[in-house]
């Protein structure tokens, strides 16, 4: 099924123009054919009238006072012919161009050509014939005869061909111009849809709040419906955020109360209860965060801008320890994620790198497969064994480097970063960096580009 409007319009224009040009060819061709046939018929009628006017009655039958002056009648197979056949069966009078051929009705083809009879001429070619029944004299001297005038069929066909050839070229040129005009019209006519597509892309990227009212009247109803849909979506987002906030506050107080109540429990049971309360709090925070991210995926974030700000914030911490930062990110790389979510995901990874780096932290970004952007954060710290990579992305699980340190860290940072990446259709993976420490690869969807 053809889905392109431009292609549909082009095909429709091509078919319409083709049908119109075929009709023009058919009508103009027949009109000119009739005109040429009328001209030849008038010429043959004039020859017949001239021959009839020159006929006289002699004792031996009909006689011509003088023959037509056209030289083609005198040359064998000259292209013009006449014959007078008396009704009494006497030998006919003929033009020299017929040579020894005698015209008779029984020789004619049953198929007419432009209203003319057809038969084979003296040169083997086809001649076209007009037939007139005439008479001369009065009373007993009345003589009836049949007058035949003929001309070469090739002459008429050549006359038609000299008209048809330029007509075909003219119609082809007109068709090409009309098709180009139709293409131009489709390009101009569909331009508002291209602008509308760009406006929708800007809205999705967070650059516009709604679509402007300017544009042709045919597109205005669609623009109004899209703006209404955006307004309803914004209202739904606000309601979702309000409910998430209410749920967060509603859970906070009961969980705090429960935390105080379990303090009176025996040691082992108190620790178990506190762990379960903390698990509920973490799961609630996780679901609320996922709900918030689910309604903010239309925003666009510059990786270099967010990463640069985070590095600026963390630089005072690393400066005293002599840690150098390497930042190699293309300014054109943007991801389809809320800036706050991107900052939290990247910030958690950088916090982990800052704690364990010795001399260097590197941030690089590149485009990956499937329209994704890969942000790599590597350090030269002690790293962890590959067996711990998967478990470090779970909540509450710390890496070997954290267990061997002073105990700082909660084991939530990388897990939260992974949750944020998953919410946007990406992922977070860990591996050994080229500097010997840990490398975290944050995969987020790239901002979709709109084709021109």
C-alpha positions, 0 to 999 in steps of 0.5 A: 500500500502506498503511504506517501502523499507526495507519491500518491499525488504524483501518480494521480497527476500522472494518470490524469495528465495521461488521460487528458493528453490521450483525449486531446490526441484523439480529438485533435487527431480526428478533427484534423483527419476530418479536415484533411478528408474534407479538403481531398473530398472538395478537391475531387468534387472540383475535379468531377465538376470540371470533367462533367462540365467538359463532357459532350455527346458525340455520335460515338458516345461521350467525349471530353472537350479538354482534360484537366491541366494538372500534370499528375493526370498525364503521368502514369501512376502520377497520383491523381486519377479520373475515369468516366464510365458510360452507363450503356457499357461503352469503353470508359474515358480515363486519365493517362495516369491510370495507364491500362487499369479500369476502375469498377465498383466490384474492385473496391474494398468493402472497408472505407478510409475516411469516407473514401473507397479503396482499391489497388492503383496502377503502381500497386499502391492503394488509391482512394476513390470518390464516385458520382452518378451523373448525366448529360443531355435531355430526352432521348439524348440523355446519357448517364455515366459514373465519374470516378476521381481518385488520389494516392492514399500515401499522399493523405497519410503523409499529410496526416503524419506531418501533423501528427508528429509535431502534435505528439511532440507538443503533447509530450512537452505539455505533459512534462510541464503539467507534471512538473507543475503538479509536483511543484504544487504538491511540494508547496501544498504539503509544506504546511505538513512539514512545518507541522511535523517540525513543530511536533518534533520541537514539542516532543523535544521540549522546545515548544509548548504548543503549535502556533495557529498560523497555517492554511485553514485545512490544517487548522482543525488538526493543529487545534486537535493536537493542541487539545491533546497536548493540553490534556496530556499536560493536565494528566502529567500534573495529576500524576505528579500530584498523586505521586507526591501525595502517595510519597507523603502518605507513606512517609509518616506511617513508615516513620511511625513504624520505625519508632514502634519497632525500636522496642522489639528484641534485637534480631526482630528489630533489625528484621523489621527495620530492614523490611520498612526500609525495603518498603521505602526503597520500593515506593521511591523506586516506583514513584521515580519510575512514574515520574520518568514515564511522563517526562520522556519528551525532554531533550538533554545535552550530554556535554551540558549535564556532564560539564555541570556535574564535573564542575561541582565535583572538581573541588572534591577531586582537586585536593586529591590530584585527580584529573578529569577527561571530558570528550563529548560531542556538543551535538549529542543529546539524549531523550531524557529529562535533565534531572533524571539524566543528571541523577543517573550520571551523578550517581556514577560519578560519585562512585568514580570520585570515591575510588579513582586514584589519578584520573576519571574519563567521560566519553560519549558516542552513538551506538546501535538502534538510535542510542547514545553511550556515555562511558565513565571510567576511573583508575581505581581498584575496580571489582571482579567481573563476578560482582558486576551484575550484583552491583546494579541491585539495590543495597549491594555494594561492590568489593571496592566499597567493602574494602574501603571505609564503608561509605556508600549505601549500594543504591547509586548504581541501582538508581542509575540503572533504574533511570536508564531502564525507564527510558528504554536504555540500560547501565552496564559495568566492565573493567576500564582501560585504566584498570578501574571500573567503567560504567556505560550508560545507554540512553536513547538519542534525540530523534532527528526529523527527516527533511 
